[in-house]
Amino acid sequence: MSTDPGAAPKQGLSGCVIAAIVVAFAGVALFCFAGIGLALLLPAVQAAREAGRRSQCMNDMKQISLALLNYHDVYHSFPPAFVADADGKPMHSWRVLILPFMEQNQLYQQYDFNEPWNGPKNSRLASQMPAQFRCPSDSVDGNNTNYVAVVGPETVWPGAAPVGVRAIRDGTSNTILLVENVGAGINWLEPRDLTLDEALRGINPPHQPGISSHHPGGADAVFCDGHVQYLSDELNPNTLRALLTKDGGEPVNPNELGY
């Protein structure tokens, strides 16, 4: 150190400046670590949210199945897939027929069975679709449903004719009543569902209508006893056919159904 009183002091960083630099670097480091932590946490958060939506989806399908079973208790059969006009053309969907069993009697009373589902009066009801008819994982706004029947002579939904549990010789716990679908563009009022051939394309078939969902790895299905089962994408085609037909006599291994 110079003893010359006129000498200029040496330039250096003060303690305050050094502390400020340390704090700044620490802040940058914390920001980086926080960003990495969020990036690692995001998939887990998304998975948790999807699990919640899938749980709600299964609950919605359960509510629909209870309405169908209550309908069966009153009329001794499930509703027909559709109500036809005098020429056999589908006019009204089973989804409309179960509205009173979903605490939607007021909406049911507004529906006019004297005109088709897309008539001038009924078209105004399309925007009033009950929330249970759309999967929570489907973010597309509109009036299309995600829950459909599988229609065909071998199924529980042969068309305009209703089917009761006595006709389900394969067993109600082994026979599918409803399935999930995305992309088919079926208005909830529309008397249209999946055909058996479409459903037999497998779970989540690419670029074509079929049993499909927004959930990874599979899709939900309701069985005739009311329970909801998640069907894996890897479900054996023969097992799927056995589940979709009501009296084919095919054996079903519960271990093949998925998870």
C-alpha positions in Angstrom: 0.0 0.0 0.0 1.4 3.4 -1.0 2.2 5.9 1.8 2.1 8.8 -0.6 -1.0 10.8 0.4 -1.3 12.1 -3.1 -1.3 8.7 -4.8 -4.6 7.7 -6.4 -6.3 4.7 -4.7 -6.4 1.4 -6.6 -9.7 0.6 -8.4 -11.5 -2.6 -7.3 -15.0 -4.0 -6.8 -16.7 -3.0 -3.6 -18.3 -5.7 -1.4 -21.8 -4.4 -2.3 -21.1 -4.8 -6.1 -19.7 -8.3 -5.6 -22.7 -9.3 -3.6 -25.0 -7.9 -6.3 -23.2 -10.0 -8.9 -23.5 -13.1 -6.8 -27.2 -12.5 -6.2 -27.7 -12.0 -9.9 -25.9 -15.2 -10.9 -27.8 -17.1 -8.2 -31.1 -15.7 -9.6 -30.2 -16.9 -13.1 -29.2 -20.3 -11.8 -32.5 -20.6 -9.8 -34.5 -19.6 -12.9 -32.7 -22.2 -15.0 -33.2 -24.9 -12.4 -36.9 -23.8 -12.0 -37.3 -24.1 -15.8 -35.8 -27.6 -15.8 -38.0 -28.6 -12.9 -41.1 -27.3 -14.6 -40.2 -29.2 -17.8 -39.7 -32.4 -15.8 -43.0 -31.8 -13.9 -45.2 -30.9 -16.9 -45.7 -34.4 -18.2 -46.7 -35.6 -14.7 -49.2 -32.7 -14.4 -50.6 -33.5 -17.8 -50.9 -37.2 -17.0 -52.6 -36.4 -13.7 -55.1 -34.1 -15.6 -55.8 -36.7 -18.2 -56.3 -39.3 -15.5 -58.9 -37.0 -14.0 -60.6 -36.5 -17.3 -60.7 -40.2 -18.0 -62.2 -40.8 -14.6 -64.9 -38.2 -15.4 -65.4 -39.9 -18.8 -66.0 -43.2 -17.1 -68.4 -41.6 -14.6 -70.4 -40.0 -17.5 -70.7 -43.3 -19.2 -71.8 -44.9 -15.9 -74.5 -42.3 -15.6 -75.7 -43.1 -19.2 -75.6 -46.8 -18.4 -77.8 -46.2 -15.3 -80.3 -44.3 -17.4 -80.4 -47.2 -19.9 -80.8 -49.8 -17.1 -83.6 -47.7 -15.5 -85.3 -47.5 -19.0 -85.0 -51.3 -19.1 -86.7 -51.6 -15.7 -89.7 -49.6 -17.0 -90.0 -51.0 -20.5 -88.4 -54.4 -20.0 -85.9 -53.8 -22.8 -83.2 -51.3 -23.7 -84.4 -48.6 -26.1 -84.2 -49.2 -29.8 -81.2 -47.7 -31.5 -83.6 -45.4 -33.3 -87.3 -44.8 -33.8 -88.2 -45.0 -37.5 -90.8 -43.3 -39.6 -93.4 -45.2 -41.7 -90.8 -45.9 -44.4 -88.3 -47.3 -41.9 -86.1 -44.2 -42.0 -84.5 -43.4 -38.6 -86.1 -40.3 -37.0 -85.2 -40.3 -33.3 -82.2 -41.5 -31.4 -82.0 -43.6 -28.3 -80.2 -40.7 -26.6 -83.5 -38.7 -26.7 -85.5 -41.6 -25.4 -83.4 -41.9 -22.2 -83.6 -38.1 -21.3 -86.3 -38.6 -18.7 -84.0 -41.1 -16.9 -81.2 -38.6 -16.9 -83.1 -35.9 -15.0 -83.7 -34.2 -18.3 -87.5 -34.5 -18.5 -87.9 -30.8 -19.3 -85.7 -31.1 -22.3 -87.5 -34.3 -23.3 -90.8 -32.5 -23.2 -89.6 -29.9 -25.6 -88.6 -32.6 -28.2 -91.2 -33.0 -31.0 -91.6 -36.6 -32.1 -93.8 -35.5 -34.9 -90.9 -34.2 -36.9 -87.4 -35.7 -37.5 -84.4 -35.0 -35.2 -83.2 -32.2 -37.5 -86.6 -30.6 -38.0 -87.1 -26.9 -37.3 -88.2 -27.3 -33.7 -85.8 -30.1 -32.7 -82.8 -28.5 -34.3 -83.1 -25.7 -31.7 -82.5 -28.3 -29.0 -79.1 -29.4 -30.3 -77.2 -26.8 -28.3 -78.8 -28.1 -25.1 -76.9 -31.4 -25.2 -76.5 -32.9 -21.7 -72.9 -32.7 -20.5 -72.8 -36.5 -20.0 -72.8 -37.1 -23.7 -69.4 -35.5 -24.3 -66.0 -36.8 -23.0 -64.2 -34.2 -20.9 -61.0 -34.9 -22.9 -62.8 -33.7 -26.1 -62.1 -29.9 -26.2 -64.0 -29.4 -29.5 -67.0 -27.2 -29.1 -70.2 -28.4 -30.7 -73.2 -30.7 -30.3 -71.6 -34.0 -31.2 -71.5 -36.9 -28.8 -68.6 -39.1 -27.9 -70.8 -42.0 -26.7 -72.4 -44.3 -29.2 -74.1 -47.6 -29.6 -72.8 -50.3 -32.0 -75.7 -51.2 -34.4 -76.2 -54.4 -36.2 -78.4 -57.6 -36.1 -75.8 -59.4 -33.9 -75.6 -56.6 -31.4 -77.8 -55.3 -28.5 -78.8 -52.5 -31.0 -80.3 -54.2 -34.1 -82.1 -51.1 -35.2 -85.7 -50.1 -34.6 -86.4 -53.3 -32.5 -85.6 -53.1 -28.8 -83.6 -55.9 -27.0 -84.0 -57.1 -23.5 -81.5 -58.8 -21.3 -83.0 -62.2 -21.9 -81.8 -62.0 -25.5 -78.2 -61.4 -24.3 -77.2 -65.0 -24.1 -73.5 -64.3 -23.9 -74.1 -62.6 -20.5 -74.6 -58.9 -19.7 -71.1 -58.7 -18.2 -69.6 -60.0 -21.4 -71.6 -57.8 -23.9 -70.8 -54.2 -24.8 -73.7 -51.7 -24.7 -71.9 -48.4 -25.6 -68.5 -47.4 -26.7 -66.5 -44.2 -27.0 -66.0 -42.4 -30.4 -64.2 -39.4 -31.6 -64.3 -37.9 -35.1 -67.5 -39.5 -36.5 -69.3 -36.2 -36.1 -72.6 -37.7 -34.7 -74.9 -35.0 -33.4 -76.3 -36.1 -30.1 -79.9 -35.9 -31.5 -79.0 -37.8 -34.6 -80.3 -41.4 -34.9 -76.9 -42.6 -36.0 -74.2 -44.7 -34.3 -71.3 -47.0 -35.2 -72.0 -50.0 -37.3 -70.6 -53.4 -36.2 -68.2 -53.4 -39.2 -66.9 -49.9 -38.1 -66.5 -51.1 -34.5 -64.6 -54.2 -35.6 -61.8 -52.1 -37.0 -60.3 -52.2 -33.6 -59.6 -49.7 -30.8 -58.4 -46.3 -32.1 -58.2 -47.3 -35.8 -56.2 -44.7 -37.8 -58.0 -42.3 -40.0 -61.4 -44.0 -40.0 -64.5 -44.2 -37.8 -64.4 -46.8 -35.0 -64.1 -47.3 -31.3 -61.8 -44.4 -30.4 -61.1 -41.9 -27.7 -58.8 -39.0 -26.6 -57.3 -41.2 -23.9 -53.9 -42.8 -24.6 -53.8 -46.5 -25.1 -57.4 -47.4 -25.4 -61.1 -46.4 -25.1 -63.9 -46.8 -22.6 -66.9 -49.1 -23.1 -70.1 -49.7 -21.1 -71.3 -53.3 -20.7 -74.9 -54.4 -20.4 -74.6 -55.0 -16.7 -73.7 -51.3 -16.3 -70.0 -51.6 -15.5 -67.5 -49.5 -17.5 -64.3 -51.1 -18.8 -61.2 -49.6 -20.4 -60.4 -51.5 -23.6 -56.7 -51.6 -24.7 -55.6 -50.7 -28.2 -54.1 -54.2 -28.3 -57.4 -56.0 -27.7 -57.6 -59.2 -29.8 -60.0 -58.7 -32.7 -61.7 -62.0 -31.9 -62.3 -60.9 -28.3 -63.7 -57.6 -29.5 -66.2 -59.3 -31.8 -67.2 -61.6 -28.9 -67.9 -58.6 -26.7 -69.9 -56.7 -29.4 -72.2 -59.6 -30.2 -75.0 -60.6 -27.8 -75.4 -64.3 -28.5 -72.4 -65.5 -30.5 -71.4 -68.0 -27.8 -67.7 -67.0 -28.1 -65.6 -67.4 -24.9 -64.2 -64.3 -23.4 -61.0 -64.1 -21.3 -61.3 -61.2 -18.8 -57.5 -60.9 -18.8 -57.6 -59.8 -22.5 -59.8 -56.8 -21.9 -57.1 -54.2 -21.1 -56.6 -52.2 -17.9 
